[in-house]
Amino acid sequence: MREKKLREIEHMAATIRELAQPGMSPKQLIDAVRGRHPDATKKEVARAAFMSVIHSAEHDPKYTLELHDLAMETRDS
């Protein structure tokens, strides 16, 4: 079960990396991610955003900051 959940989070992280655009609000990105992953909770999207941050940190610092903002905004929702 745990491995399945991790794979789902990894898949959502890939979706986030694909859909995230400069200037996109966290709500817009969450809605877009939920369009592809309709059963995803905000908590799962936040986890996926943090995973995206970790994976992208060494490649694009600006993108990483935007993903970090999304993850922080959604984690307490």
A tleap script that builds the chain and sets N, CA, C and O, in Angstrom:
source leaprc.protein.ff14SB
mol = sequence {
  NMET ARG GLU LYS LYS LEU ARG GLU ILE GLU
  HIE MET ALA ALA THR ILE ARG GLU LEU ALA
  GLN PRO GLY MET SER PRO LYS GLN LEU ILE
  ASP ALA VAL ARG GLY ARG HIE PRO ASP ALA
  THR LYS LYS GLU VAL ALA ARG ALA ALA PHE
  MET SER VAL ILE HIE SER ALA GLU HIE ASP
  PRO LYS TYR THR LEU GLU LEU HIE ASP LEU
  ALA MET GLU THR ARG ASP CSER
}
set mol.1.N position { 0.822 -1.196 0.000 }
set mol.1.CA position { 0.000 0.000 0.000 }
set mol.1.C position { 0.864 1.257 0.000 }
set mol.1.O position { 0.591 2.217 -0.721 }
set mol.2.N position { 1.903 1.234 0.815 }
set mol.2.CA position { 2.774 2.400 0.938 }
set mol.2.C position { 3.490 2.701 -0.375 }
set mol.2.O position { 3.628 3.863 -0.757 }
set mol.3.N position { 3.944 1.659 -1.062 }
set mol.3.CA position { 4.623 1.839 -2.341 }
set mol.3.C position { 3.667 2.389 -3.398 }
set mol.3.O position { 4.051 3.215 -4.226 }
set mol.4.N position { 2.429 1.927 -3.361 }
set mol.4.CA position { 1.426 2.424 -4.306 }
set mol.4.C position { 1.196 3.920 -4.100 }
set mol.4.O position { 1.126 4.681 -5.065 }
set mol.5.N position { 1.081 4.338 -2.841 }
set mol.5.CA position { 0.861 5.754 -2.534 }
set mol.5.C position { 2.054 6.590 -2.987 }
set mol.5.O position { 1.884 7.684 -3.525 }
set mol.6.N position { 3.276 6.064 -2.766 }
set mol.6.CA position { 4.475 6.770 -3.202 }
set mol.6.C position { 4.495 6.928 -4.719 }
set mol.6.O position { 4.856 7.990 -5.226 }
set mol.7.N position { 4.114 5.896 -5.438 }
set mol.7.CA position { 4.057 5.987 -6.910 }
set mol.7.C position { 3.038 7.027 -7.358 }
set mol.7.O position { 3.277 7.763 -8.315 }
set mol.8.N position { 1.900 7.088 -6.665 }
set mol.8.CA position { 0.881 8.094 -6.992 }
set mol.8.C position { 1.421 9.502 -6.754 }
set mol.8.O position { 1.206 10.397 -7.572 }
set mol.9.N position { 2.116 9.698 -5.644 }
set mol.9.CA position { 2.702 11.008 -5.329 }
set mol.9.C position { 3.760 11.363 -6.370 }
set mol.9.O position { 3.826 12.507 -6.821 }
set mol.10.N position { 4.581 10.399 -6.752 }
set mol.10.CA position { 5.597 10.646 -7.790 }
set mol.10.C position { 4.944 11.016 -9.115 }
set mol.10.O position { 5.432 11.892 -9.828 }
set mol.11.N position { 3.850 10.356 -9.440 }
set mol.11.CA position { 3.130 10.665 -10.682 }
set mol.11.C position { 2.553 12.089 -10.619 }
set mol.11.O position { 2.603 12.830 -11.601 }
set mol.12.N position { 2.008 12.457 -9.461 }
set mol.12.CA position { 1.497 13.823 -9.283 }
set mol.12.C position { 2.629 14.840 -9.361 }
set mol.12.O position { 2.443 15.927 -9.908 }
set mol.13.N position { 3.793 14.505 -8.824 }
set mol.13.CA position { 4.948 15.408 -8.885 }
set mol.13.C position { 5.334 15.662 -10.345 }
set mol.13.O position { 5.659 16.789 -10.720 }
set mol.14.N position { 5.296 14.628 -11.148 }
set mol.14.CA position { 5.590 14.791 -12.579 }
set mol.14.C position { 4.534 15.673 -13.239 }
set mol.14.O position { 4.858 16.503 -14.089 }
set mol.15.N position { 3.287 15.496 -12.852 }
set mol.15.CA position { 2.208 16.333 -13.385 }
set mol.15.C position { 2.425 17.793 -12.995 }
set mol.15.O position { 2.243 18.691 -13.817 }
set mol.16.N position { 2.813 18.027 -11.749 }
set mol.16.CA position { 3.070 19.393 -11.282 }
set mol.16.C position { 4.186 20.023 -12.103 }
set mol.16.O position { 4.065 21.166 -12.543 }
set mol.17.N position { 5.272 19.282 -12.312 }
set mol.17.CA position { 6.384 19.824 -13.105 }
set mol.17.C position { 5.937 20.155 -14.523 }
set mol.17.O position { 6.409 21.124 -15.117 }
set mol.18.N position { 5.037 19.357 -15.059 }
set mol.18.CA position { 4.540 19.581 -16.418 }
set mol.18.C position { 3.592 20.782 -16.496 }
set mol.18.O position { 3.653 21.559 -17.449 }
set mol.19.N position { 2.728 20.933 -15.509 }
set mol.19.CA position { 1.676 21.954 -15.569 }
set mol.19.C position { 2.072 23.315 -15.003 }
set mol.19.O position { 1.507 24.334 -15.400 }
set mol.20.N position { 3.019 23.345 -14.094 }
set mol.20.CA position { 3.377 24.603 -13.430 }
set mol.20.C position { 3.897 25.628 -14.434 }
set mol.20.O position { 4.759 25.335 -15.263 }
set mol.21.N position { 3.354 26.826 -14.336 }
set mol.21.CA position { 3.732 27.935 -15.209 }
set mol.21.C position { 4.066 29.149 -14.356 }
set mol.21.O position { 3.473 29.330 -13.293 }
set mol.22.N position { 4.998 29.982 -14.794 }
set mol.22.CA position { 5.270 31.216 -14.046 }
set mol.22.C position { 3.995 32.049 -13.915 }
set mol.22.O position { 3.231 32.198 -14.869 }
set mol.23.N position { 3.787 32.580 -12.731 }
set mol.23.CA position { 2.624 33.430 -12.497 }
set mol.23.C position { 1.345 32.677 -12.170 }
set mol.23.O position { 0.325 33.295 -11.865 }
set mol.24.N position { 1.386 31.364 -12.230 }
set mol.24.CA position { 0.209 30.556 -11.932 }
set mol.24.C position { 0.003 30.547 -10.418 }
set mol.24.O position { 0.945 30.335 -9.655 }
set mol.25.N position { -1.217 30.774 -10.000 }
set mol.25.CA position { -1.491 30.758 -8.560 }
set mol.25.C position { -1.524 29.312 -8.070 }
set mol.25.O position { -1.778 28.391 -8.846 }
set mol.26.N position { -1.269 29.123 -6.790 }
set mol.26.CA position { -1.352 27.763 -6.248 }
set mol.26.C position { -2.725 27.121 -6.486 }
set mol.26.O position { -2.815 25.934 -6.797 }
set mol.27.N position { -3.779 27.906 -6.340 }
set mol.27.CA position { -5.126 27.366 -6.566 }
set mol.27.C position { -5.284 26.892 -8.004 }
set mol.27.O position { -5.865 25.833 -8.245 }
set mol.28.N position { -4.782 27.652 -8.952 }
set mol.28.CA position { -4.873 27.241 -10.354 }
set mol.28.C position { -4.115 25.932 -10.590 }
set mol.28.O position { -4.596 25.042 -11.292 }
set mol.29.N position { -2.941 25.832 -10.000 }
set mol.29.CA position { -2.148 24.617 -10.171 }
set mol.29.C position { -2.821 23.423 -9.485 }
set mol.29.O position { -2.857 22.326 -10.043 }
set mol.30.N position { -3.344 23.631 -8.300 }
set mol.30.CA position { -4.050 22.548 -7.607 }
set mol.30.C position { -5.228 22.077 -8.438 }
set mol.30.O position { -5.438 20.874 -8.591 }
set mol.31.N position { -6.000 23.012 -8.979 }
set mol.31.CA position { -7.145 22.656 -9.813 }
set mol.31.C position { -6.701 21.883 -11.056 }
set mol.31.O position { -7.355 20.921 -11.461 }
set mol.32.N position { -5.594 22.305 -11.656 }
set mol.32.CA position { -5.081 21.617 -12.848 }
set mol.32.C position { -4.611 20.205 -12.495 }
set mol.32.O position { -4.866 19.257 -13.238 }
set mol.33.N position { -3.929 20.072 -11.370 }
set mol.33.CA position { -3.460 18.749 -10.938 }
set mol.33.C position { -4.653 17.852 -10.628 }
set mol.33.O position { -4.664 16.678 -10.999 }
set mol.34.N position { -5.637 18.391 -9.961 }
set mol.34.CA position { -6.835 17.603 -9.648 }
set mol.34.C position { -7.624 17.243 -10.902 }
set mol.34.O position { -8.379 16.270 -10.899 }
set mol.35.N position { -7.459 18.014 -11.968 }
set mol.35.CA position { -8.084 17.651 -13.237 }
set mol.35.C position { -7.542 16.324 -13.756 }
set mol.35.O position { -8.269 15.545 -14.373 }
set mol.36.N position { -6.273 16.078 -13.505 }
set mol.36.CA position { -5.644 14.821 -13.935 }
set mol.36.C position { -5.662 13.752 -12.855 }
set mol.36.O position { -5.573 12.559 -13.146 }
set mol.37.N position { -5.777 14.187 -11.614 }
set mol.37.CA position { -5.786 13.271 -10.465 }
set mol.37.C position { -6.986 13.639 -9.589 }
set mol.37.O position { -6.810 14.213 -8.514 }
set mol.38.N position { -8.200 13.314 -10.037 }
set mol.38.CA position { -9.408 13.795 -9.364 }
set mol.38.C position { -9.566 13.345 -7.911 }
set mol.38.O position { -10.262 14.006 -7.140 }
set mol.39.N position { -8.941 12.249 -7.527 }
set mol.39.CA position { -9.077 11.766 -6.153 }
set mol.39.C position { -7.999 12.310 -5.226 }
set mol.39.O position { -7.973 11.968 -4.044 }
set mol.40.N position { -7.114 13.148 -5.743 }
set mol.40.CA position { -6.003 13.678 -4.940 }
set mol.40.C position { -6.518 14.665 -3.897 }
set mol.40.O position { -7.374 15.504 -4.177 }
set mol.41.N position { -5.977 14.540 -2.697 }
set mol.41.CA position { -6.300 15.498 -1.642 }
set mol.41.C position { -5.298 16.657 -1.725 }
set mol.41.O position { -4.261 16.550 -2.380 }
set mol.42.N position { -5.624 17.750 -1.058 }
set mol.42.CA position { -4.681 18.870 -1.014 }
set mol.42.C position { -3.369 18.431 -0.365 }
set mol.42.O position { -2.291 18.855 -0.783 }
set mol.43.N position { -3.463 17.595 0.640 }
set mol.43.CA position { -2.272 17.101 1.323 }
set mol.43.C position { -1.382 16.308 0.365 }
set mol.43.O position { -0.160 16.450 0.395 }
set mol.44.N position { -1.978 15.489 -0.468 }
set mol.44.CA position { -1.204 14.719 -1.446 }
set mol.44.C position { -0.579 15.631 -2.497 }
set mol.44.O position { 0.559 15.415 -2.913 }
set mol.45.N position { -1.320 16.644 -2.922 }
set mol.45.CA position { -0.769 17.607 -3.883 }
set mol.45.C position { 0.403 18.353 -3.241 }
set mol.45.O position { 1.419 18.588 -3.895 }
set mol.46.N position { 0.269 18.723 -1.979 }
set mol.46.CA position { 1.363 19.403 -1.275 }
set mol.46.C position { 2.591 18.502 -1.186 }
set mol.46.O position { 3.713 18.956 -1.407 }
set mol.47.N position { 2.382 17.236 -0.865 }
set mol.47.CA position { 3.511 16.293 -0.816 }
set mol.47.C position { 4.177 16.165 -2.184 }
set mol.47.O position { 5.403 16.131 -2.292 }
set mol.48.N position { 3.358 16.098 -3.212 }
set mol.48.CA position { 3.901 16.006 -4.564 }
set mol.48.C position { 4.664 17.276 -4.929 }
set mol.48.O position { 5.687 17.215 -5.611 }
set mol.49.N position { 4.163 18.432 -4.474 }
set mol.49.CA position { 4.869 19.688 -4.746 }
set mol.49.C position { 6.223 19.705 -4.044 }
set mol.49.O position { 7.218 20.138 -4.626 }
set mol.50.N position { 6.268 19.237 -2.796 }
set mol.50.CA position { 7.552 19.156 -2.096 }
set mol.50.C position { 8.499 18.201 -2.814 }
set mol.50.O position { 9.693 18.480 -2.925 }
set mol.51.N position { 7.979 17.084 -3.298 }
set mol.51.CA position { 8.811 16.145 -4.046 }
set mol.51.C position { 9.356 16.817 -5.307 }
set mol.51.O position { 10.519 16.624 -5.662 }
set mol.52.N position { 8.524 17.599 -5.978 }
set mol.52.CA position { 8.968 18.334 -7.171 }
set mol.52.C position { 10.068 19.323 -6.822 }
set mol.52.O position { 11.032 19.485 -7.570 }
set mol.53.N position { 9.917 19.983 -5.679 }
set mol.53.CA position { 10.936 20.932 -5.212 }
set mol.53.C position { 12.267 20.208 -5.030 }
set mol.53.O position { 13.309 20.671 -5.494 }
set mol.54.N position { 12.215 19.089 -4.360 }
set mol.54.CA position { 13.439 18.328 -4.098 }
set mol.54.C position { 14.094 17.895 -5.403 }
set mol.54.O position { 15.309 18.021 -5.561 }
set mol.55.N position { 13.304 17.389 -6.329 }
set mol.55.CA position { 13.857 16.898 -7.591 }
set mol.55.C position { 14.361 18.019 -8.499 }
set mol.55.O position { 15.279 17.808 -9.292 }
set mol.56.N position { 13.778 19.190 -8.391 }
set mol.56.CA position { 14.158 20.268 -9.303 }
set mol.56.C position { 15.167 21.253 -8.706 }
set mol.56.O position { 15.648 22.140 -9.411 }
set mol.57.N position { 15.487 21.113 -7.436 }
set mol.57.CA position { 16.331 22.084 -6.740 }
set mol.57.C position { 17.655 22.342 -7.439 }
set mol.57.O position { 18.120 23.481 -7.477 }
set mol.58.N position { 18.258 21.326 -7.981 }
set mol.58.CA position { 19.568 21.518 -8.606 }
set mol.58.C position { 19.480 21.985 -10.056 }
set mol.58.O position { 20.500 22.330 -10.653 }
set mol.59.N position { 18.273 22.002 -10.633 }
set mol.59.CA position { 18.139 22.341 -12.046 }
set mol.59.C position { 17.681 23.771 -12.309 }
set mol.59.O position { 18.190 24.419 -13.224 }
set mol.60.N position { 16.740 24.268 -11.532 }
set mol.60.CA position { 16.170 25.591 -11.805 }
set mol.60.C position { 15.703 26.243 -10.503 }
set mol.60.O position { 14.575 26.014 -10.066 }
set mol.61.N position { 16.564 27.054 -9.880 }
set mol.61.CA position { 16.209 27.660 -8.584 }
set mol.61.C position { 14.912 28.474 -8.604 }
set mol.61.O position { 14.152 28.415 -7.638 }
set mol.62.N position { 14.634 29.227 -9.667 }
set mol.62.CA position { 13.410 30.028 -9.711 }
set mol.62.C position { 12.178 29.124 -9.688 }
set mol.62.O position { 11.224 29.382 -8.954 }
set mol.63.N position { 12.206 28.089 -10.478 }
set mol.63.CA position { 11.111 27.131 -10.527 }
set mol.63.C position { 10.934 26.473 -9.157 }
set mol.63.O position { 9.811 26.254 -8.702 }
set mol.64.N position { 12.038 26.169 -8.522 }
set mol.64.CA position { 12.006 25.546 -7.206 }
set mol.64.C position { 11.310 26.451 -6.201 }
set mol.64.O position { 10.522 25.968 -5.388 }
set mol.65.N position { 11.581 27.743 -6.235 }
set mol.65.CA position { 10.930 28.680 -5.315 }
set mol.65.C position { 9.418 28.721 -5.542 }
set mol.65.O position { 8.651 28.774 -4.581 }
set mol.66.N position { 8.988 28.697 -6.792 }
set mol.66.CA position { 7.560 28.715 -7.091 }
set mol.66.C position { 6.880 27.453 -6.567 }
set mol.66.O position { 5.790 27.520 -5.998 }
set mol.67.N position { 7.527 26.301 -6.760 }
set mol.67.CA position { 6.960 25.059 -6.251 }
set mol.67.C position { 6.946 25.045 -4.722 }
set mol.67.O position { 6.014 24.529 -4.105 }
set mol.68.N position { 7.985 25.614 -4.124 }
set mol.68.CA position { 8.034 25.678 -2.670 }
set mol.68.C position { 6.872 26.519 -2.137 }
set mol.68.O position { 6.234 26.145 -1.153 }
set mol.69.N position { 6.600 27.648 -2.782 }
set mol.69.CA position { 5.482 28.493 -2.369 }
set mol.69.C position { 4.166 27.718 -2.432 }
set mol.69.O position { 3.338 27.816 -1.526 }
set mol.70.N position { 3.979 26.951 -3.500 }
set mol.70.CA position { 2.767 26.147 -3.635 }
set mol.70.C position { 2.676 25.129 -2.496 }
set mol.70.O position { 1.634 24.994 -1.855 }
set mol.71.N position { 3.752 24.433 -2.257 }
set mol.71.CA position { 3.753 23.409 -1.212 }
set mol.71.C position { 3.463 24.015 0.154 }
set mol.71.O position { 2.693 23.452 0.932 }
set mol.72.N position { 4.067 25.146 0.448 }
set mol.72.CA position { 3.847 25.798 1.749 }
set mol.72.C position { 2.410 26.296 1.886 }
set mol.72.O position { 1.810 26.187 2.955 }
set mol.73.N position { 1.870 26.833 0.819 }
set mol.73.CA position { 0.504 27.373 0.876 }
set mol.73.C position { -0.528 26.271 1.064 }
set mol.73.O position { -1.543 26.477 1.730 }
set mol.74.N position { -0.277 25.103 0.484 }
set mol.74.CA position { -1.283 24.038 0.554 }
set mol.74.C position { -1.121 23.111 1.751 }
set mol.74.O position { -2.056 22.384 2.086 }
set mol.75.N position { 0.010 23.114 2.391 }
set mol.75.CA position { 0.258 22.104 3.439 }
set mol.75.C position { -0.659 22.250 4.645 }
set mol.75.O position { -0.981 21.249 5.285 }
set mol.76.N position { -1.085 23.451 4.972 }
set mol.76.CA position { -1.920 23.653 6.149 }
set mol.76.C position { -3.410 23.737 5.814 }
set mol.76.O position { -4.241 23.978 6.689 }
set mol.77.N position { -3.730 23.538 4.558 }
set mol.77.CA position { -5.139 23.631 4.143 }
set mol.77.C position { -5.903 22.364 4.477 }
set mol.77.O position { -7.098 22.273 4.197 }
savepdb mol mol.pdb
quit
